[in-house]
Amino acid sequence: MAALLCVEHLSARYGDFRALHDISFDVHEGEIVTIVGSNGAGKTTTLKSVMGVVKPTGGTITVDGTRVEGRPSRELVERGIAIVPEGRLLFREMTVEENLLVGAHIGRARRSARARIERLAKRFPVLHEFRRRPAGALSGGQQQMVAIGRALMSEPRVLLMDEPSLGLSPKLTLEMFAMVKEINADGVAVVLVEQNVVRALETAQRAYVVQEGNVVLSGDADVIRRDDEVKRRFLGEV
């Protein structure tokens, strides 16, 4: 079965700094794939490159077999790719509902935006309860719900999630990973970049370990999670 999203030999730079050297990964329908590694390994840059925020200097990115590397983010969203960015990046002065509507800026999503908000509110009651409140007035966990809801407004086939548990309490972190599974159960494939390596590997079916801008290991997430040598060498765990 062909991959929904396929990244091959991706490289990217920030000025003279080569952030990505040779990143390859794919995600198929129904999968949760996680990209893990130490801070500065290139995980966030990988997602930004996929979304067109960072322009790749080499390699290919395909969605349903169509090459999209270097294309604007809007085109990626139209093709069914959405992102929950690190740090949420909400419009803090805008209401929760206004932030959600920002996520429905493409044609098909715009036409069903109100109905989509109602459906999301059933899953995330906070989106309804605080819909008229400025997003910046919400707690960190509530803001993350808004960020996820905004991404889901475009009805993605693949959801990229960059550090969704960042800044959350242990309880909310557990709820976040349960939510990832629920989103996936609704038919959305997920690419998960996450600082909580153990939880990420428990949640995903497959994993890619990134080190210094390269994929150094890939395979079954549970096998990688249980390998002490992998944890010591590549994940900074004892």
Residue pairs with C-beta under 8 A, 6 or more apart in sequence:
1 28
1 29
2 28
2 64
2 65
3 26
3 27
3 28
3 62
4 27
4 28
4 29
4 63
4 64
4 80
4 157
4 158
4 189
5 26
5 27
5 50
5 61
5 62
5 63
5 81
5 158
5 189
5 191
6 26
6 60
6 61
6 62
7 23
7 24
7 25
7 26
7 46
7 50
7 59
7 60
7 61
8 24
8 59
8 60
8 61
8 62
9 22
9 23
9 24
9 58
9 59
9 60
10 20
10 22
10 23
10 24
10 46
10 49
10 56
10 58
10 59
10 60
10 61
10 69
11 18
11 20
11 21
11 22
11 23
11 56
11 57
11 58
11 59
11 213
12 18
12 19
12 20
12 45
12 49
12 54
12 55
12 56
12 57
13 19
13 57
14 45
14 54
18 213
19 42
19 45
19 54
19 213
20 42
20 45
20 46
20 49
20 56
20 213
21 212
21 213
21 214
22 59
22 213
22 214
22 215
23 42
23 46
23 59
23 210
23 213
23 214
23 215
24 59
24 215
25 33
25 35
25 46
25 191
25 208
25 215
25 218
26 33
27 33
27 158
27 189
27 190
27 191
28 189
29 157
29 187
29 189
30 184
30 187
30 189
31 184
31 189
31 190
31 204
31 205
31 206
32 180
32 181
32 184
32 189
32 190
32 192
32 203
32 204
32 205
33 189
33 190
33 191
33 192
33 204
33 205
33 206
33 207
33 208
34 191
34 192
34 193
34 194
34 200
34 201
34 203
34 204
34 206
34 207
34 208
34 221
35 43
35 46
35 47
35 191
35 192
35 193
35 207
35 208
35 210
36 43
36 193
36 194
36 197
36 200
36 201
36 207
36 208
36 209
36 210
36 235
37 43
37 209
37 210
37 211
37 234
37 235
38 211
38 235
38 236
39 195
41 210
41 211
41 212
41 213
42 210
42 212
42 213
42 214
43 162
43 193
43 210
44 86
44 162
44 163
44 193
45 54
45 213
46 193
46 210
47 83
47 160
47 162
47 191
47 193
48 54
49 55
49 56
49 61
49 69
50 61
50 76
50 81
50 160
51 73
51 76
51 81
51 83
51 160
52 68
52 70
52 71
52 72
52 73
52 75
52 76
53 73
55 70
56 69
56 70
59 69
60 67
60 69
61 67
61 68
61 69
62 68
63 76
63 79
63 80
63 81
63 158
64 79
66 79
68 75
68 76
68 79
74 105
74 106
77 105
77 106
77 154
77 156
78 106
78 107
80 155
80 156
80 157
80 158
81 156
81 157
81 158
81 160
82 103
82 151
82 152
82 154
82 156
82 158
82 159
82 160
83 151
83 159
83 160
83 161
83 162
84 144
84 147
84 148
84 150
84 151
84 159
84 160
84 161
84 162
84 164
85 147
85 162
86 162
86 163
86 166
86 193
87 163
87 166
88 143
88 144
88 146
88 147
89 147
90 99
90 135
90 136
90 143
90 146
90 147
90 150
91 98
91 99
91 102
91 135
92 134
92 135
92 136
93 134
93 135
93 136
94 102
94 134
94 135
95 131
95 132
95 133
95 134
95 135
96 126
96 127
96 130
96 131
96 132
96 133
96 134
96 135
96 138
96 146
97 117
97 131
97 132
99 135
99 146
99 150
100 113
100 117
100 120
100 127
100 146
100 149
100 150
100 153
101 113
101 117
101 153
102 150
102 153
103 109
103 149
103 150
103 151
103 152
103 153
103 154
104 110
104 112
104 113
104 116
104 153
104 154
105 154
106 154
108 155
109 116
109 153
109 154
109 155
113 153
116 152
116 153
116 155
117 127
117 131
117 153
120 127
120 149
120 152
120 153
121 127
121 128
121 131
123 182
124 145
124 148
124 149
126 138
126 142
126 145
126 146
127 145
127 146
127 149
130 138
130 142
135 143
135 146
136 143
138 146
140 167
140 168
140 172
141 168
141 169
141 172
141 175
144 164
144 168
144 172
144 176
148 161
148 164
148 179
148 183
151 159
152 159
152 183
152 188
156 188
157 188
157 189
158 188
158 189
158 190
158 191
159 183
159 188
159 189
159 190
159 191
160 190
160 191
160 193
161 180
161 190
161 191
161 192
161 193
161 194
162 193
163 193
163 194
163 195
164 176
164 180
164 192
164 194
165 172
165 173
165 176
165 177
165 194
165 195
165 196
165 199
166 195
168 176
173 196
173 199
174 199
177 199
177 200
177 202
177 203
180 190
180 192
180 203
181 203
183 190
184 190
190 204
192 200
192 203
192 204
194 200
197 235
197 237
198 225
200 207
200 221
201 207
201 221
201 222
201 224
201 225
202 221
202 222
202 225
203 221
204 221
205 220
205 221
206 218
206 219
206 220
206 221
207 218
207 219
207 220
207 221
207 224
207 225
208 215
208 217
208 218
209 215
209 216
209 217
209 218
209 224
209 230
209 234
209 235
210 216
211 234
216 234
217 224
217 230
217 234
224 230
225 231
231 237
231 238
232 238
